[in-house]
Amino acid sequence: MLTIYGRRNSSNVQLVMWAVHELGLTHERLDYGFGHASPQAPEFLAMNPMGKVPVLRDGAVVMFEAAAILRYLGAAYGDDRFYPADPRRRGPLDTWAEWGKNTFTEVVLRLFYHLVRQRPEQRDPAYYQTAIEALVPLAGILNARLQDRAHIGGDDFTFADIACGHILHRYFTLDWPRPDMPALAAYYERLQARPAYREHAMVNYEALRGTF
């Protein structure tokens, strides 16, 4: 059985939990992080010296870093559509997975930090404007990618959709002047039709408001 360490309202934990659910894996999740057990505790640092969630334990395998965990789950438990064995098929998906997790998500989280995590009196209008200016063209790239396909890689739902799509609940529910991008909005609607997405990605984040 898999054990995932991390709080439910962490976007990185949401990515891992969404994948675990899509793959139908037996698991348990233990709360660590803000408001729960400390990731600075010795037993947690023994698994992840960075002291951050999530951590995955799968028997003797212990991993941290959400994107690495996603690839491991795909390779260990996914079928050839979710995580292709052929590197020539997987490579383009991995490109979008890396972009989604490291580029797009990072900028969405800048906006999230400003609008949710920071108290109103601490917010910097210049930071907010810079985050919007960085995010809009990235969202445009994703919108263009989805113009003629149901998922990031085409017809099939893959690990790249989890890497790119896990953060879209925050993208679409934050209060900001979001531009009209029909293909991206339609993709978000398709993701919401997936039970695993609704359960693990569409998580209320109000407990995080004003915590910095």
C-alpha positions in Angstrom: 0.0 0.0 0.0 1.2 3.5 -0.8 1.5 6.1 1.9 1.4 9.8 0.9 2.5 12.3 3.5 1.1 15.8 3.1 -2.0 18.0 3.7 -4.9 17.9 1.4 -4.9 21.6 0.5 -1.3 21.5 -0.8 -1.2 21.8 -4.6 1.7 19.4 -4.8 -0.1 16.8 -2.7 -3.2 17.3 -4.9 -1.1 16.4 -7.9 0.1 13.2 -6.3 -3.3 12.3 -4.9 -5.1 12.9 -8.2 -2.6 10.5 -9.9 -3.0 7.9 -7.2 -6.8 8.0 -7.6 -6.7 7.9 -11.4 -4.5 4.8 -11.2 -6.8 3.1 -8.7 -4.0 2.5 -6.2 -4.6 1.4 -2.6 -3.2 4.1 -0.4 -3.4 6.1 2.8 -2.6 9.8 3.3 -1.2 11.2 6.5 -1.5 15.0 7.2 1.8 16.9 7.4 2.3 20.5 6.8 0.5 23.8 7.7 -1.9 23.1 10.5 -0.9 19.5 10.9 2.1 17.4 11.9 5.3 19.2 11.3 7.4 18.4 8.2 10.4 19.5 10.3 9.9 16.6 12.6 12.9 14.2 12.6 10.8 11.3 11.2 9.7 13.5 8.3 13.2 14.9 7.6 14.5 11.4 7.4 12.3 10.9 4.4 12.7 14.4 2.9 15.6 16.5 4.2 13.9 19.6 2.5 11.1 19.3 5.0 8.4 19.8 2.4 5.3 17.8 1.3 4.5 15.5 -0.4 6.5 12.4 0.4 5.6 9.0 -1.1 6.4 5.7 0.5 5.9 2.6 -1.6 7.4 -0.3 0.3 11.1 0.3 0.4 10.8 3.2 -2.1 10.7 6.7 -0.5 10.4 9.7 -2.7 9.8 13.5 -2.6 9.3 16.1 -5.3 5.8 15.9 -6.8 6.8 15.7 -10.4 9.2 12.9 -9.7 6.5 11.0 -7.8 4.1 11.5 -10.7 6.6 10.0 -13.2 7.3 7.1 -10.8 3.6 6.3 -10.4 3.2 6.4 -14.1 6.1 4.1 -14.8 5.3 1.7 -12.0 1.5 1.5 -12.3 0.3 3.3 -15.4 -0.7 1.7 -18.6 0.9 2.6 -22.0 -1.6 5.3 -22.7 -1.2 7.1 -19.3 2.6 6.8 -19.3 4.0 5.4 -22.6 7.0 3.1 -22.4 8.4 4.3 -25.7 10.5 7.4 -25.0 9.6 8.7 -28.5 5.9 8.9 -27.4 6.6 9.8 -23.8 9.1 12.6 -24.6 6.6 15.1 -25.9 4.3 14.4 -23.0 7.2 14.8 -20.5 8.0 18.2 -22.1 4.5 19.4 -21.4 4.5 17.8 -18.0 7.7 19.7 -17.0 6.4 22.9 -18.5 3.0 22.6 -16.7 4.6 21.8 -13.3 7.6 24.0 -13.3 6.6 27.0 -15.5 2.8 27.4 -15.6 2.1 26.2 -12.0 4.9 28.4 -10.5 3.3 31.5 -11.9 -0.2 30.6 -10.9 1.2 30.1 -7.4 2.7 33.6 -7.4 -0.8 34.9 -7.9 -2.2 32.5 -5.3 0.4 33.7 -2.8 -0.6 37.3 -3.4 -4.4 36.9 -3.4 -4.8 34.2 -0.8 -1.7 33.6 1.4 -0.9 37.2 2.0 -3.0 39.5 4.1 -4.4 42.5 2.2 -2.3 45.0 4.0 0.9 43.1 3.0 0.1 42.9 -0.7 2.3 44.6 -3.2 0.4 45.9 -6.3 3.6 45.8 -8.4 4.1 42.1 -7.5 0.5 41.4 -8.5 0.8 43.2 -11.8 4.0 41.4 -12.6 2.4 38.0 -11.8 -0.5 38.7 -14.1 1.8 39.9 -16.9 3.8 36.6 -16.5 0.7 34.4 -16.3 -1.4 35.6 -19.2 1.0 34.6 -22.0 1.6 31.2 -20.4 -2.2 30.6 -20.2 -2.3 31.5 -23.8 0.3 28.8 -24.7 -1.8 26.2 -22.9 -5.0 27.5 -24.6 -3.3 27.2 -28.0 -2.2 23.7 -27.2 -5.7 22.7 -26.4 -7.4 24.3 -29.5 -7.6 21.0 -31.4 -7.2 18.3 -28.8 -9.1 17.0 -25.8 -6.0 16.5 -23.6 -2.5 17.7 -23.5 -1.2 14.8 -25.6 -4.2 14.3 -27.8 -7.2 12.0 -27.3 -5.8 10.1 -24.2 -5.6 11.3 -20.7 -2.0 11.1 -19.5 0.4 12.1 -16.7 0.9 15.4 -18.6 -2.7 16.3 -17.9 -2.1 15.9 -14.2 1.0 18.0 -14.3 -0.7 20.8 -16.2 -4.2 20.5 -14.9 -3.8 20.1 -11.2 -3.4 23.9 -10.7 -6.3 24.9 -12.9 -8.8 25.0 -10.1 -6.8 27.8 -8.5 -6.3 29.5 -11.8 -10.1 29.6 -12.5 -11.3 30.4 -8.9 -8.8 33.1 -7.9 -10.3 36.6 -8.2 -8.2 38.3 -10.9 -8.9 39.7 -14.4 -8.6 36.4 -16.2 -8.7 36.7 -20.0 -11.2 34.7 -22.1 -9.5 31.6 -23.3 -12.2 29.2 -24.6 -10.1 26.1 -25.2 -8.5 26.3 -21.7 -11.9 26.8 -20.1 -13.4 23.8 -22.0 -10.4 21.7 -20.9 -11.1 22.7 -17.3 -14.7 21.6 -17.7 -13.6 18.2 -19.0 -11.2 17.8 -16.1 -14.1 18.6 -13.7 -16.0 15.6 -15.1 -13.4 13.3 -13.7 -14.2 12.1 -10.2 -10.6 12.0 -9.1 -10.1 15.7 -10.2 -13.2 16.8 -8.3 -12.0 15.0 -5.1 -8.3 15.8 -5.1 -7.8 19.0 -7.2 -10.9 21.0 -6.4 -10.0 21.4 -2.7 -11.1 24.4 -0.7 -8.2 26.6 0.1 -9.8 29.1 2.5 -7.8 27.7 5.5 -4.7 29.1 3.8 -6.0 32.6 3.5 -4.0 35.3 5.2 -1.4 32.9 6.6 1.6 34.9 5.5 
